[in-house]
Amino acid sequence: MTKILIIGAGRSATSLIDYLLKHAPSNDWKITVADVDKRLAEEKLHGDSSGTAISFDITNEEKRRQVILEHDLIISMLPATMHGSVARDCVEFGKHMATASYVSADMKALDEEAKHKNVLLLNECGLDPGIDHASAMKIIDEIQKEGGEIICFKSFCGGLVAPESNDNPWGYKFSWNPRNVVLAGQGTAQYLENGEIKFIPYNRLFSQIETIEVEGYGKFDAYANRDSISYVDVYGLRSVKTMVRGTLRQQGYCKGWNQFVKLGLTDDTSKITHANELTYTSLLNSFLPAGEGTLKEKFKKFAGSEWDTQTETMMDYLELYSGKKITLKEGSPAQILQALLEEKWKLKENDKDMIVMQHQFEYTLPSKPGIQKLSSSLAVIGKDQNYTAMAQTVGLPLAMTVKNFLTKKFKLSGVQIPVKKEIYEPLLKELEEYKIIFIEK
Amino acid sequence: MTKILIIGAGRSATSLIDYLLKHAPSNDWKITVADVDKRLAEEKLHGDSSGTAISFDITNEEKRRQVILEHDLIISMLPATMHGSVARDCVEFGKHMATASYVSADMKALDEEAKHKNVLLLNECGLDPGIDHASAMKIIDEIQKEGGEIICFKSFCGGLVAPESNDNPWGYKFSWNPRNVVLAGQGTAQYLENGEIKFIPYNRLFSQIETIEVEGYGKFDAYANRDSISYVDVYGLRSVKTMVRGTLRQQGYCKGWNQFVKLGLTDDTSKITHANELTYTSLLNSFLPAGEGTLKEKFKKFAGSEWDTQTETMMDYLELYSGKKITLKEGSPAQILQALLEEKWKLKENDKDMIVMQHQFEYTLPSKPGIQKLSSSLAVIGKDQNYTAMAQTVGLPLAMTVKNFLTKKFKLSGVQIPVKKEIYEPLLKELEEYKIIFIEK
């Protein structure tokens, strides 16, 4: 019998738990779902006899270590910053661990000890990062197998709202942690462009954008992710001249969001006290430079050439001029903005979300003259606000890879991400059964 | 006998130590100067029999507590973030403490216990904060004593280079912590303007500036400090409609500095690895959007209307196009920029620095019709790169106020800043003896 512990029973764990429960009886797995809110864990198990729900507080060290000790493989669905203590416990006790999060410096530091103890620390095995690595590496390995050289690699992904549920002018609703969406991109993005290292600071991230087209789904804005350069080595792209990974939003979103960046409404380092004595209208006025005219006229002047019918509609939708009260007692500008957006960008009960991913390759082949082009695109529409496309595409690759590891389809230890053929090949094949299929062009 | 401990013997402590040594014999003081570098502490004492130098590491808790226990009053000249542990020890042992730094949340939290134990925690008693509070409160108290109401209060201060040593186009050299200069203003500035709360985010801080004139010293750029609003209550300005505190730079500096902000060169949250394989020229190129022409032409296009002869001269001075090597192995963009500026903006041996301060008041008086205006300005030129204007104007107010407290010119406990008459009156009077004199107009 193998005991699997899943820490965190939030929305993103739904599909993961379902999949593991489904495969539990035939593999003799016992599944424990642990959450601060035990009822939430119970709900996700819907009475399945292979599963047990427990109440779990990550900060209770004694209990945490005891629970980890009782299991064989631990899946952490916690926010990335909370994996550290779990990972250290896992390596100490010789337990495998799996997450959908980026490999942190803390995680990296455990690599050697984990290898020594034959412990797997699987990371970046969700959607982005996750499916993007797997699907890109499949193509990269194929091209390189034919003796080809990749010159340009661009990869984009966005968690969006499905066209049929897109009833707001931003084309966006939260299917993922709202805080991460509001703070997205702070710092400096780095990528390669025509052989040169390029940096984009936060203040230009949403204006220095690209337009990406995905057949059947239209055009999207794409802004650069934090660090694309480190993946040159990870993907083994020796000759690459252009390498960008980015995030997709509906076309026009970035122009609107850039107003919040310029205004200062996404700053998370300062505190506005007595915020609940203000309105969103007075807050906007306080961030706008002094000037003549109505608030909307001042805003229009501030936005300059970025103000068009779409921007106007987006801002109107957020009720910025109506004297809407701020409910947070105090908070950073970013927290106050987030509170408004959580109300305006909420997925309604029957709303469906959508994830879109596209890889673009330019490469040479010894067998053909000139530069070859290939694009590989994926679009997944969610079922409802619980079984979102996001929950499926984050949870299933993690669950499938855990199954493939436990059923010995691959044998690896230490810090791993799904860039190796033995991981991505069975994964991509099984994802197709779930209609998660890339279209190559 | 009273035992005074001074922690930190850096440049900013020079005038403070001299003053306290001078007054030690007549007051029966023993002065201990503690620094990580004992030789530095010894140098500052130049053999004075009232002083002892010790080697001191703030992170060595046992030694720190032992040394604090042996003294009656502790002056911390450490960076502001390092006062916390010293303050807690002081309150625990019933020792008085004095700093030139802003009151932190940690410090504030000790107020009640300090009052209970009759311990003074004197803060913000340097130049800015310090002399600004004292000199502003003198005028505010005078106006309010006559029944007047202050409508507008603006206060500006800058640590600059003296006109006779101003041989670079930025009009700036480091007379203070370079890191703080490079990171200045990150977050959101808040102030009052015509009765409205105004916020300026970092990305607009160096373009939404004022021009300030100080007679005999010319015009200066002024950008807003982080938090001006909290001083409305501290200064007791009940009816004030405009309240701004700001930082002065030579005219044109902000336009130049804004290019670094826009480029992203002041970001301290991201790390550039292998920086020493780059040059400042390639770094600039990496931060500039892709485009045609030489690097300087691309930079000019990027700066847009902010590019003029002065900006051009400022950038030329920094040797940005000459392929100058980066020496830091890795670091944030801000750290890499700082390394260049520390070389270019270094005070030379015979260079003199200058501090400039100006308060502007608009107020009503019951005895006179209309709105009254008053400005109060201070300029101090340093002696050399050790006895800087900065070291004098930071160290002397702290030293004098410590003397006034120990000689019982005022009796206060808990967290205090120099806004009370019993503190500022003797202080401003004695500062005049050192030629630190405000000119009212």
Interface residues (C-beta under 8 A of the other chain):
Chain A: Q186 G187 T188 Q190 E193 N194 E196 I197 K198 F199 I200 P201 Y202 N203 R204 Q208 R226 V261 K262 L263 G264 D267 T269 S270 I272 L278 S282 N285 S286 F287 P289 A290 P333
Chain B: Q186 G187 T188 Q190 E193 N194 E196 I197 K198 F199 I200 P201 Y202 N203 R204 Q208 R226 V261 K262 L263 G264 D267 T269 S270 I272 L278 S282 N285 S286 F287 P289 A290 P333
